[in-house]
Amino acid sequence: MTFEETERYALFATIRHSTRQVWESKIGKVKYALTRYELLIRVTVPLANNHLLLLSFDADTKNVDSIMMDKVIPAIEESNL
């Protein structure tokens, strides 16, 4: 993707995340949102101060949920992001 396409993707990820916040009082806060495309895996992680972390994984990456819950989320929580 070009820089402009990535920038636009980030904008839409922000919009999608804001729509998920509507349901927080009913189902809890989002830890991360994962989308599996044919060519890659994208993960959106909410951080403090209304920031989002956007991660990409190769499409054939195994155990993305385990990577997120065992490594990424603890690292974020430890660094207070």
PyMOL Python script that loads the backbone (N, CA, C, O; Angstrom):
from pymol import cmd

cmd.read_pdbstr("""\
ATOM      1  N   MET A   1       0.838  -1.183   0.000  1.00  0.00           N
ATOM      2  CA  MET A   1       0.000   0.000   0.000  1.00  0.00           C
ATOM      3  C   MET A   1       0.881   1.244   0.000  1.00  0.00           C
ATOM      4  O   MET A   1       1.978   1.240   0.558  1.00  0.00           O
ATOM      5  N   THR A   2       0.402   2.282  -0.616  1.00  0.00           N
ATOM      6  CA  THR A   2       1.124   3.552  -0.608  1.00  0.00           C
ATOM      7  C   THR A   2       0.960   4.211   0.755  1.00  0.00           C
ATOM      8  O   THR A   2       0.139   3.786   1.568  1.00  0.00           O
ATOM      9  N   PHE A   3       1.739   5.238   0.991  1.00  0.00           N
ATOM     10  CA  PHE A   3       1.611   5.990   2.238  1.00  0.00           C
ATOM     11  C   PHE A   3       0.204   6.550   2.365  1.00  0.00           C
ATOM     12  O   PHE A   3      -0.393   6.488   3.439  1.00  0.00           O
ATOM     13  N   GLU A   4      -0.332   7.095   1.279  1.00  0.00           N
ATOM     14  CA  GLU A   4      -1.677   7.689   1.312  1.00  0.00           C
ATOM     15  C   GLU A   4      -2.732   6.626   1.602  1.00  0.00           C
ATOM     16  O   GLU A   4      -3.682   6.886   2.340  1.00  0.00           O
ATOM     17  N   GLU A   5      -2.578   5.438   1.035  1.00  0.00           N
ATOM     18  CA  GLU A   5      -3.528   4.353   1.295  1.00  0.00           C
ATOM     19  C   GLU A   5      -3.458   3.899   2.748  1.00  0.00           C
ATOM     20  O   GLU A   5      -4.482   3.626   3.374  1.00  0.00           O
ATOM     21  N   THR A   6      -2.244   3.823   3.274  1.00  0.00           N
ATOM     22  CA  THR A   6      -2.073   3.453   4.682  1.00  0.00           C
ATOM     23  C   THR A   6      -2.678   4.509   5.588  1.00  0.00           C
ATOM     24  O   THR A   6      -3.328   4.184   6.581  1.00  0.00           O
ATOM     25  N   GLU A   7      -2.468   5.758   5.254  1.00  0.00           N
ATOM     26  CA  GLU A   7      -3.052   6.860   6.023  1.00  0.00           C
ATOM     27  C   GLU A   7      -4.582   6.767   6.014  1.00  0.00           C
ATOM     28  O   GLU A   7      -5.224   6.954   7.047  1.00  0.00           O
ATOM     29  N   ARG A   8      -5.152   6.481   4.860  1.00  0.00           N
ATOM     30  CA  ARG A   8      -6.611   6.354   4.745  1.00  0.00           C
ATOM     31  C   ARG A   8      -7.114   5.143   5.526  1.00  0.00           C
ATOM     32  O   ARG A   8      -8.157   5.205   6.177  1.00  0.00           O
ATOM     33  N   TYR A   9      -6.369   4.047   5.459  1.00  0.00           N
ATOM     34  CA  TYR A   9      -6.735   2.862   6.237  1.00  0.00           C
ATOM     35  C   TYR A   9      -6.769   3.204   7.726  1.00  0.00           C
ATOM     36  O   TYR A   9      -7.695   2.806   8.433  1.00  0.00           O
ATOM     37  N   ALA A  10      -5.772   3.932   8.201  1.00  0.00           N
ATOM     38  CA  ALA A  10      -5.715   4.329   9.610  1.00  0.00           C
ATOM     39  C   ALA A  10      -6.921   5.186   9.982  1.00  0.00           C
ATOM     40  O   ALA A  10      -7.477   5.031  11.070  1.00  0.00           O
ATOM     41  N   LEU A  11      -7.324   6.072   9.107  1.00  0.00           N
ATOM     42  CA  LEU A  11      -8.503   6.900   9.357  1.00  0.00           C
ATOM     43  C   LEU A  11      -9.746   6.028   9.513  1.00  0.00           C
ATOM     44  O   LEU A  11     -10.526   6.213  10.447  1.00  0.00           O
ATOM     45  N   PHE A  12      -9.926   5.085   8.601  1.00  0.00           N
ATOM     46  CA  PHE A  12     -11.093   4.204   8.687  1.00  0.00           C
ATOM     47  C   PHE A  12     -11.026   3.296   9.911  1.00  0.00           C
ATOM     48  O   PHE A  12     -12.061   2.986  10.501  1.00  0.00           O
ATOM     49  N   ALA A  13      -9.828   2.863  10.303  1.00  0.00           N
ATOM     50  CA  ALA A  13      -9.673   2.066  11.518  1.00  0.00           C
ATOM     51  C   ALA A  13     -10.105   2.871  12.739  1.00  0.00           C
ATOM     52  O   ALA A  13     -10.722   2.331  13.657  1.00  0.00           O
ATOM     53  N   THR A  14      -9.785   4.145  12.747  1.00  0.00           N
ATOM     54  CA  THR A  14     -10.190   5.029  13.835  1.00  0.00           C
ATOM     55  C   THR A  14     -11.708   5.159  13.884  1.00  0.00           C
ATOM     56  O   THR A  14     -12.302   5.126  14.962  1.00  0.00           O
ATOM     57  N   ILE A  15     -12.318   5.302  12.752  1.00  0.00           N
ATOM     58  CA  ILE A  15     -13.781   5.395  12.693  1.00  0.00           C
ATOM     59  C   ILE A  15     -14.420   4.094  13.179  1.00  0.00           C
ATOM     60  O   ILE A  15     -15.368   4.127  13.963  1.00  0.00           O
ATOM     61  N   ARG A  16     -13.906   2.945  12.716  1.00  0.00           N
ATOM     62  CA  ARG A  16     -14.453   1.655  13.156  1.00  0.00           C
ATOM     63  C   ARG A  16     -14.311   1.503  14.665  1.00  0.00           C
ATOM     64  O   ARG A  16     -15.226   1.026  15.337  1.00  0.00           O
ATOM     65  N   HIS A  17     -13.162   1.910  15.192  1.00  0.00           N
ATOM     66  CA  HIS A  17     -12.958   1.798  16.639  1.00  0.00           C
ATOM     67  C   HIS A  17     -13.962   2.665  17.396  1.00  0.00           C
ATOM     68  O   HIS A  17     -14.501   2.240  18.418  1.00  0.00           O
ATOM     69  N   SER A  18     -14.210   3.851  16.910  1.00  0.00           N
ATOM     70  CA  SER A  18     -15.152   4.739  17.616  1.00  0.00           C
ATOM     71  C   SER A  18     -16.556   4.140  17.627  1.00  0.00           C
ATOM     72  O   SER A  18     -17.308   4.358  18.577  1.00  0.00           O
ATOM     73  N   THR A  19     -16.918   3.398  16.600  1.00  0.00           N
ATOM     74  CA  THR A  19     -18.248   2.771  16.604  1.00  0.00           C
ATOM     75  C   THR A  19     -18.313   1.629  17.606  1.00  0.00           C
ATOM     76  O   THR A  19     -19.384   1.354  18.147  1.00  0.00           O
ATOM     77  N   ARG A  20     -17.202   0.961  17.867  1.00  0.00           N
ATOM     78  CA  ARG A  20     -17.174  -0.121  18.859  1.00  0.00           C
ATOM     79  C   ARG A  20     -17.342   0.412  20.276  1.00  0.00           C
ATOM     80  O   ARG A  20     -17.861  -0.292  21.143  1.00  0.00           O
ATOM     81  N   GLN A  21     -16.911   1.640  20.521  1.00  0.00           N
ATOM     82  CA  GLN A  21     -16.984   2.204  21.862  1.00  0.00           C
ATOM     83  C   GLN A  21     -18.422   2.357  22.353  1.00  0.00           C
ATOM     84  O   GLN A  21     -18.659   2.437  23.558  1.00  0.00           O
ATOM     85  N   VAL A  22     -19.370   2.400  21.441  1.00  0.00           N
ATOM     86  CA  VAL A  22     -20.780   2.518  21.804  1.00  0.00           C
ATOM     87  C   VAL A  22     -21.208   1.355  22.697  1.00  0.00           C
ATOM     88  O   VAL A  22     -22.079   1.517  23.552  1.00  0.00           O
ATOM     89  N   TRP A  23     -20.598   0.182  22.501  1.00  0.00           N
ATOM     90  CA  TRP A  23     -21.024  -1.030  23.205  1.00  0.00           C
ATOM     91  C   TRP A  23     -20.206  -1.328  24.452  1.00  0.00           C
ATOM     92  O   TRP A  23     -20.447  -2.343  25.106  1.00  0.00           O
ATOM     93  N   GLU A  24     -19.244  -0.475  24.804  1.00  0.00           N
ATOM     94  CA  GLU A  24     -18.372  -0.752  25.945  1.00  0.00           C
ATOM     95  C   GLU A  24     -19.122  -0.956  27.252  1.00  0.00           C
ATOM     96  O   GLU A  24     -18.751  -1.819  28.048  1.00  0.00           O
ATOM     97  N   SER A  25     -20.151  -0.190  27.480  1.00  0.00           N
ATOM     98  CA  SER A  25     -20.879  -0.317  28.753  1.00  0.00           C
ATOM     99  C   SER A  25     -21.595  -1.663  28.849  1.00  0.00           C
ATOM    100  O   SER A  25     -21.905  -2.116  29.951  1.00  0.00           O
ATOM    101  N   LYS A  26     -21.856  -2.295  27.733  1.00  0.00           N
ATOM    102  CA  LYS A  26     -22.559  -3.581  27.725  1.00  0.00           C
ATOM    103  C   LYS A  26     -21.609  -4.775  27.685  1.00  0.00           C
ATOM    104  O   LYS A  26     -21.860  -5.784  28.344  1.00  0.00           O
ATOM    105  N   ILE A  27     -20.528  -4.674  26.925  1.00  0.00           N
ATOM    106  CA  ILE A  27     -19.678  -5.854  26.719  1.00  0.00           C
ATOM    107  C   ILE A  27     -18.220  -5.649  27.124  1.00  0.00           C
ATOM    108  O   ILE A  27     -17.411  -6.568  27.000  1.00  0.00           O
ATOM    109  N   GLY A  28     -17.882  -4.468  27.602  1.00  0.00           N
ATOM    110  CA  GLY A  28     -16.523  -4.197  28.052  1.00  0.00           C
ATOM    111  C   GLY A  28     -15.690  -3.497  26.996  1.00  0.00           C
ATOM    112  O   GLY A  28     -16.086  -3.372  25.837  1.00  0.00           O
ATOM    113  N   LYS A  29     -14.524  -3.045  27.433  1.00  0.00           N
ATOM    114  CA  LYS A  29     -13.622  -2.310  26.533  1.00  0.00           C
ATOM    115  C   LYS A  29     -12.951  -3.263  25.548  1.00  0.00           C
ATOM    116  O   LYS A  29     -12.704  -4.430  25.854  1.00  0.00           O
ATOM    117  N   VAL A  30     -12.669  -2.743  24.380  1.00  0.00           N
ATOM    118  CA  VAL A  30     -11.970  -3.504  23.348  1.00  0.00           C
ATOM    119  C   VAL A  30     -10.510  -3.661  23.760  1.00  0.00           C
ATOM    120  O   VAL A  30      -9.846  -2.674  24.075  1.00  0.00           O
ATOM    121  N   LYS A  31     -10.011  -4.886  23.759  1.00  0.00           N
ATOM    122  CA  LYS A  31      -8.577  -5.107  23.977  1.00  0.00           C
ATOM    123  C   LYS A  31      -7.843  -4.933  22.656  1.00  0.00           C
ATOM    124  O   LYS A  31      -6.788  -4.301  22.603  1.00  0.00           O
ATOM    125  N   TYR A  32      -8.405  -5.498  21.590  1.00  0.00           N
ATOM    126  CA  TYR A  32      -7.897  -5.304  20.241  1.00  0.00           C
ATOM    127  C   TYR A  32      -8.942  -5.826  19.262  1.00  0.00           C
ATOM    128  O   TYR A  32      -9.802  -6.632  19.618  1.00  0.00           O
ATOM    129  N   ALA A  33      -8.851  -5.355  18.037  1.00  0.00           N
ATOM    130  CA  ALA A  33      -9.726  -5.835  16.966  1.00  0.00           C
ATOM    131  C   ALA A  33      -8.833  -6.403  15.879  1.00  0.00           C
ATOM    132  O   ALA A  33      -7.873  -5.762  15.451  1.00  0.00           O
ATOM    133  N   LEU A  34      -9.156  -7.613  15.433  1.00  0.00           N
ATOM    134  CA  LEU A  34      -8.343  -8.308  14.457  1.00  0.00           C
ATOM    135  C   LEU A  34      -9.155  -8.527  13.185  1.00  0.00           C
ATOM    136  O   LEU A  34     -10.301  -8.975  13.239  1.00  0.00           O
ATOM    137  N   THR A  35      -8.561  -8.213  12.054  1.00  0.00           N
ATOM    138  CA  THR A  35      -9.186  -8.477  10.763  1.00  0.00           C
ATOM    139  C   THR A  35      -8.220  -9.292   9.933  1.00  0.00           C
ATOM    140  O   THR A  35      -7.070  -8.905   9.728  1.00  0.00           O
ATOM    141  N   ARG A  36      -8.708 -10.437   9.454  1.00  0.00           N
ATOM    142  CA  ARG A  36      -7.876 -11.329   8.648  1.00  0.00           C
ATOM    143  C   ARG A  36      -8.262 -11.169   7.184  1.00  0.00           C
ATOM    144  O   ARG A  36      -9.353 -11.560   6.770  1.00  0.00           O
ATOM    145  N   TYR A  37      -7.355 -10.592   6.413  1.00  0.00           N
ATOM    146  CA  TYR A  37      -7.528 -10.449   4.973  1.00  0.00           C
ATOM    147  C   TYR A  37      -6.825 -11.614   4.276  1.00  0.00           C
ATOM    148  O   TYR A  37      -6.122 -12.389   4.926  1.00  0.00           O
ATOM    149  N   GLU A  38      -7.003 -11.741   2.996  1.00  0.00           N
ATOM    150  CA  GLU A  38      -6.319 -12.803   2.251  1.00  0.00           C
ATOM    151  C   GLU A  38      -4.809 -12.626   2.271  1.00  0.00           C
ATOM    152  O   GLU A  38      -4.070 -13.610   2.321  1.00  0.00           O
ATOM    153  N   LEU A  39      -4.342 -11.378   2.233  1.00  0.00           N
ATOM    154  CA  LEU A  39      -2.916 -11.124   2.097  1.00  0.00           C
ATOM    155  C   LEU A  39      -2.209 -10.695   3.380  1.00  0.00           C
ATOM    156  O   LEU A  39      -0.979 -10.708   3.439  1.00  0.00           O
ATOM    157  N   LEU A  40      -2.968 -10.315   4.409  1.00  0.00           N
ATOM    158  CA  LEU A  40      -2.355  -9.919   5.675  1.00  0.00           C
ATOM    159  C   LEU A  40      -3.386  -9.904   6.794  1.00  0.00           C
ATOM    160  O   LEU A  40      -4.589 -10.021   6.563  1.00  0.00           O
ATOM    161  N   ILE A  41      -2.887  -9.758   7.991  1.00  0.00           N
ATOM    162  CA  ILE A  41      -3.725  -9.651   9.191  1.00  0.00           C
ATOM    163  C   ILE A  41      -3.466  -8.282   9.778  1.00  0.00           C
ATOM    164  O   ILE A  41      -2.317  -7.885   9.970  1.00  0.00           O
ATOM    165  N   ARG A  42      -4.543  -7.556  10.066  1.00  0.00           N
ATOM    166  CA  ARG A  42      -4.417  -6.229  10.673  1.00  0.00           C
ATOM    167  C   ARG A  42      -5.028  -6.275  12.065  1.00  0.00           C
ATOM    168  O   ARG A  42      -6.088  -6.866  12.273  1.00  0.00           O
ATOM    169  N   VAL A  43      -4.349  -5.646  13.011  1.00  0.00           N
ATOM    170  CA  VAL A  43      -4.824  -5.576  14.389  1.00  0.00           C
ATOM    171  C   VAL A  43      -4.828  -4.118  14.819  1.00  0.00           C
ATOM    172  O   VAL A  43      -3.853  -3.394  14.612  1.00  0.00           O
ATOM    173  N   THR A  44      -5.932  -3.696  15.418  1.00  0.00           N
ATOM    174  CA  THR A  44      -6.070  -2.348  15.954  1.00  0.00           C
ATOM    175  C   THR A  44      -6.153  -2.459  17.471  1.00  0.00           C
ATOM    176  O   THR A  44      -7.002  -3.174  18.003  1.00  0.00           O
ATOM    177  N   VAL A  45      -5.272  -1.751  18.160  1.00  0.00           N
ATOM    178  CA  VAL A  45      -5.205  -1.808  19.622  1.00  0.00           C
ATOM    179  C   VAL A  45      -5.422  -0.408  20.188  1.00  0.00           C
ATOM    180  O   VAL A  45      -4.658   0.505  19.875  1.00  0.00           O
ATOM    181  N   PRO A  46      -6.453  -0.223  21.017  1.00  0.00           N
ATOM    182  CA  PRO A  46      -6.626   1.088  21.641  1.00  0.00           C
ATOM    183  C   PRO A  46      -5.563   1.322  22.716  1.00  0.00           C
ATOM    184  O   PRO A  46      -5.249   0.431  23.505  1.00  0.00           O
ATOM    185  N   LEU A  47      -5.025   2.526  22.728  1.00  0.00           N
ATOM    186  CA  LEU A  47      -4.048   2.933  23.728  1.00  0.00           C
ATOM    187  C   LEU A  47      -4.638   4.078  24.552  1.00  0.00           C
ATOM    188  O   LEU A  47      -5.776   4.487  24.322  1.00  0.00           O
ATOM    189  N   ALA A  48      -3.884   4.582  25.490  1.00  0.00           N
ATOM    190  CA  ALA A  48      -4.323   5.706  26.315  1.00  0.00           C
ATOM    191  C   ALA A  48      -4.471   6.965  25.457  1.00  0.00           C
ATOM    192  O   ALA A  48      -3.917   7.053  24.361  1.00  0.00           O
ATOM    193  N   ASN A  49      -5.205   7.908  25.961  1.00  0.00           N
ATOM    194  CA  ASN A  49      -5.376   9.225  25.337  1.00  0.00           C
ATOM    195  C   ASN A  49      -5.926   9.157  23.915  1.00  0.00           C
ATOM    196  O   ASN A  49      -5.549   9.950  23.052  1.00  0.00           O
ATOM    197  N   ASN A  50      -6.827   8.196  23.683  1.00  0.00           N
ATOM    198  CA  ASN A  50      -7.492   8.052  22.381  1.00  0.00           C
ATOM    199  C   ASN A  50      -6.537   7.792  21.222  1.00  0.00           C
ATOM    200  O   ASN A  50      -6.819   8.185  20.090  1.00  0.00           O
ATOM    201  N   HIS A  51      -5.420   7.141  21.489  1.00  0.00           N
ATOM    202  CA  HIS A  51      -4.504   6.730  20.429  1.00  0.00           C
ATOM    203  C   HIS A  51      -4.793   5.284  20.058  1.00  0.00           C
ATOM    204  O   HIS A  51      -5.327   4.518  20.861  1.00  0.00           O
ATOM    205  N   LEU A  52      -4.432   4.919  18.833  1.00  0.00           N
ATOM    206  CA  LEU A  52      -4.574   3.538  18.370  1.00  0.00           C
ATOM    207  C   LEU A  52      -3.227   3.047  17.853  1.00  0.00           C
ATOM    208  O   LEU A  52      -2.479   3.793  17.221  1.00  0.00           O
ATOM    209  N   LEU A  53      -2.937   1.799  18.128  1.00  0.00           N
ATOM    210  CA  LEU A  53      -1.775   1.122  17.577  1.00  0.00           C
ATOM    211  C   LEU A  53      -2.278   0.209  16.469  1.00  0.00           C
ATOM    212  O   LEU A  53      -3.142  -0.634  16.712  1.00  0.00           O
ATOM    213  N   LEU A  54      -1.753   0.360  15.257  1.00  0.00           N
ATOM    214  CA  LEU A  54      -2.136  -0.484  14.128  1.00  0.00           C
ATOM    215  C   LEU A  54      -0.975  -1.416  13.820  1.00  0.00           C
ATOM    216  O   LEU A  54       0.143  -0.971  13.557  1.00  0.00           O
ATOM    217  N   LEU A  55      -1.255  -2.716  13.858  1.00  0.00           N
ATOM    218  CA  LEU A  55      -0.225  -3.720  13.596  1.00  0.00           C
ATOM    219  C   LEU A  55      -0.609  -4.528  12.371  1.00  0.00           C
ATOM    220  O   LEU A  55      -1.793  -4.728  12.100  1.00  0.00           O
ATOM    221  N   SER A  56       0.383  -4.992  11.633  1.00  0.00           N
ATOM    222  CA  SER A  56       0.168  -5.878  10.499  1.00  0.00           C
ATOM    223  C   SER A  56       0.994  -7.134  10.694  1.00  0.00           C
ATOM    224  O   SER A  56       2.139  -7.076  11.143  1.00  0.00           O
ATOM    225  N   PHE A  57       0.403  -8.272  10.353  1.00  0.00           N
ATOM    226  CA  PHE A  57       1.078  -9.562  10.391  1.00  0.00           C
ATOM    227  C   PHE A  57       0.963 -10.197   9.019  1.00  0.00           C
ATOM    228  O   PHE A  57       0.016  -9.923   8.282  1.00  0.00           O
ATOM    229  N   ASP A  58       1.917 -11.039   8.673  1.00  0.00           N
ATOM    230  CA  ASP A  58       1.802 -11.817   7.449  1.00  0.00           C
ATOM    231  C   ASP A  58       0.549 -12.682   7.545  1.00  0.00           C
ATOM    232  O   ASP A  58       0.167 -13.103   8.637  1.00  0.00           O
ATOM    233  N   ALA A  59      -0.083 -12.945   6.423  1.00  0.00           N
ATOM    234  CA  ALA A  59      -1.327 -13.711   6.403  1.00  0.00           C
ATOM    235  C   ALA A  59      -1.164 -15.115   6.964  1.00  0.00           C
ATOM    236  O   ALA A  59      -2.121 -15.683   7.491  1.00  0.00           O
ATOM    237  N   ASP A  60       0.023 -15.677   6.860  1.00  0.00           N
ATOM    238  CA  ASP A  60       0.237 -17.041   7.340  1.00  0.00           C
ATOM    239  C   ASP A  60       0.746 -17.107   8.787  1.00  0.00           C
ATOM    240  O   ASP A  60       1.129 -18.178   9.258  1.00  0.00           O
ATOM    241  N   THR A  61       0.752 -15.979   9.487  1.00  0.00           N
ATOM    242  CA  THR A  61       1.183 -15.962  10.887  1.00  0.00           C
ATOM    243  C   THR A  61       0.232 -16.800  11.717  1.00  0.00           C
ATOM    244  O   THR A  61      -0.985 -16.619  11.666  1.00  0.00           O
ATOM    245  N   LYS A  62       0.792 -17.705  12.469  1.00  0.00           N
ATOM    246  CA  LYS A  62      -0.010 -18.582  13.333  1.00  0.00           C
ATOM    247  C   LYS A  62      -0.186 -17.947  14.706  1.00  0.00           C
ATOM    248  O   LYS A  62       0.677 -17.202  15.170  1.00  0.00           O
ATOM    249  N   ASN A  63      -1.299 -18.244  15.344  1.00  0.00           N
ATOM    250  CA  ASN A  63      -1.545 -17.856  16.737  1.00  0.00           C
ATOM    251  C   ASN A  63      -1.476 -16.358  16.992  1.00  0.00           C
ATOM    252  O   ASN A  63      -0.883 -15.930  17.983  1.00  0.00           O
ATOM    253  N   VAL A  64      -2.062 -15.564  16.131  1.00  0.00           N
ATOM    254  CA  VAL A  64      -2.041 -14.110  16.321  1.00  0.00           C
ATOM    255  C   VAL A  64      -2.713 -13.743  17.645  1.00  0.00           C
ATOM    256  O   VAL A  64      -2.254 -12.841  18.346  1.00  0.00           O
ATOM    257  N   ASP A  65      -3.802 -14.441  17.989  1.00  0.00           N
ATOM    258  CA  ASP A  65      -4.457 -14.154  19.275  1.00  0.00           C
ATOM    259  C   ASP A  65      -3.496 -14.386  20.441  1.00  0.00           C
ATOM    260  O   ASP A  65      -3.451 -13.580  21.371  1.00  0.00           O
ATOM    261  N   SER A  66      -2.741 -15.460  20.401  1.00  0.00           N
ATOM    262  CA  SER A  66      -1.769 -15.731  21.467  1.00  0.00           C
ATOM    263  C   SER A  66      -0.672 -14.672  21.495  1.00  0.00           C
ATOM    264  O   SER A  66      -0.263 -14.225  22.566  1.00  0.00           O
ATOM    265  N   ILE A  67      -0.207 -14.279  20.337  1.00  0.00           N
ATOM    266  CA  ILE A  67       0.816 -13.224  20.275  1.00  0.00           C
ATOM    267  C   ILE A  67       0.279 -11.950  20.918  1.00  0.00           C
ATOM    268  O   ILE A  67       0.965 -11.299  21.706  1.00  0.00           O
ATOM    269  N   MET A  68      -0.945 -11.611  20.572  1.00  0.00           N
ATOM    270  CA  MET A  68      -1.537 -10.386  21.119  1.00  0.00           C
ATOM    271  C   MET A  68      -1.706 -10.482  22.630  1.00  0.00           C
ATOM    272  O   MET A  68      -1.288  -9.581  23.358  1.00  0.00           O
ATOM    273  N   MET A  69      -2.317 -11.570  23.111  1.00  0.00           N
ATOM    274  CA  MET A  69      -2.637 -11.678  24.536  1.00  0.00           C
ATOM    275  C   MET A  69      -1.419 -11.984  25.411  1.00  0.00           C
ATOM    276  O   MET A  69      -1.363 -11.558  26.565  1.00  0.00           O
ATOM    277  N   ASP A  70      -0.451 -12.715  24.872  1.00  0.00           N
ATOM    278  CA  ASP A  70       0.711 -13.115  25.677  1.00  0.00           C
ATOM    279  C   ASP A  70       1.890 -12.152  25.584  1.00  0.00           C
ATOM    280  O   ASP A  70       2.730 -12.107  26.483  1.00  0.00           O
ATOM    281  N   LYS A  71       1.954 -11.376  24.489  1.00  0.00           N
ATOM    282  CA  LYS A  71       3.115 -10.513  24.303  1.00  0.00           C
ATOM    283  C   LYS A  71       2.760  -9.040  24.142  1.00  0.00           C
ATOM    284  O   LYS A  71       3.261  -8.194  24.882  1.00  0.00           O
ATOM    285  N   VAL A  72       1.903  -8.734  23.182  1.00  0.00           N
ATOM    286  CA  VAL A  72       1.642  -7.327  22.853  1.00  0.00           C
ATOM    287  C   VAL A  72       0.858  -6.627  23.959  1.00  0.00           C
ATOM    288  O   VAL A  72       1.287  -5.581  24.446  1.00  0.00           O
ATOM    289  N   ILE A  73      -0.270  -7.177  24.360  1.00  0.00           N
ATOM    290  CA  ILE A  73      -1.109  -6.539  25.385  1.00  0.00           C
ATOM    291  C   ILE A  73      -0.339  -6.373  26.701  1.00  0.00           C
ATOM    292  O   ILE A  73      -0.369  -5.286  27.278  1.00  0.00           O
ATOM    293  N   PRO A  74       0.356  -7.416  27.201  1.00  0.00           N
ATOM    294  CA  PRO A  74       1.140  -7.207  28.432  1.00  0.00           C
ATOM    295  C   PRO A  74       2.204  -6.117  28.287  1.00  0.00           C
ATOM    296  O   PRO A  74       2.432  -5.353  29.225  1.00  0.00           O
ATOM    297  N   ALA A  75       2.852  -6.034  27.130  1.00  0.00           N
ATOM    298  CA  ALA A  75       3.879  -4.996  26.923  1.00  0.00           C
ATOM    299  C   ALA A  75       3.249  -3.615  26.952  1.00  0.00           C
ATOM    300  O   ALA A  75       3.826  -2.681  27.510  1.00  0.00           O
ATOM    301  N   ILE A  76       2.074  -3.477  26.358  1.00  0.00           N
ATOM    302  CA  ILE A  76       1.364  -2.187  26.368  1.00  0.00           C
ATOM    303  C   ILE A  76       0.961  -1.823  27.789  1.00  0.00           C
ATOM    304  O   ILE A  76       1.164  -0.690  28.226  1.00  0.00           O
ATOM    305  N   GLU A  77       0.387  -2.784  28.511  1.00  0.00           N
ATOM    306  CA  GLU A  77      -0.044  -2.521  29.887  1.00  0.00           C
ATOM    307  C   GLU A  77       1.141  -2.170  30.784  1.00  0.00           C
ATOM    308  O   GLU A  77       1.039  -1.300  31.648  1.00  0.00           O
ATOM    309  N   GLU A  78       2.251  -2.846  30.572  1.00  0.00           N
ATOM    310  CA  GLU A  78       3.453  -2.594  31.383  1.00  0.00           C
ATOM    311  C   GLU A  78       4.019  -1.196  31.121  1.00  0.00           C
ATOM    312  O   GLU A  78       4.561  -0.565  32.029  1.00  0.00           O
ATOM    313  N   SER A  79       3.896  -0.722  29.901  1.00  0.00           N
ATOM    314  CA  SER A  79       4.466   0.586  29.580  1.00  0.00           C
ATOM    315  C   SER A  79       3.456   1.725  29.742  1.00  0.00           C
ATOM    316  O   SER A  79       3.769   2.882  29.463  1.00  0.00           O
ATOM    317  N   ASN A  80       2.245   1.392  30.195  1.00  0.00           N
ATOM    318  CA  ASN A  80       1.179   2.374  30.431  1.00  0.00           C
ATOM    319  C   ASN A  80       0.826   3.179  29.185  1.00  0.00           C
ATOM    320  O   ASN A  80       0.563   4.378  29.277  1.00  0.00           O
ATOM    321  N   LEU A  81       0.819   2.536  28.032  1.00  0.00           N
ATOM    322  CA  LEU A  81       0.442   3.227  26.802  1.00  0.00           C
ATOM    323  C   LEU A  81      -1.049   3.307  26.644  1.00  0.00           C
ATOM    324  O   LEU A  81      -1.537   3.860  25.659  1.00  0.00           O
TER     325      LEU A  81
END
""", "prot")
cmd.dss("prot")
cmd.show_as("cartoon", "prot")
cmd.util.cbc("prot")
cmd.orient("prot")
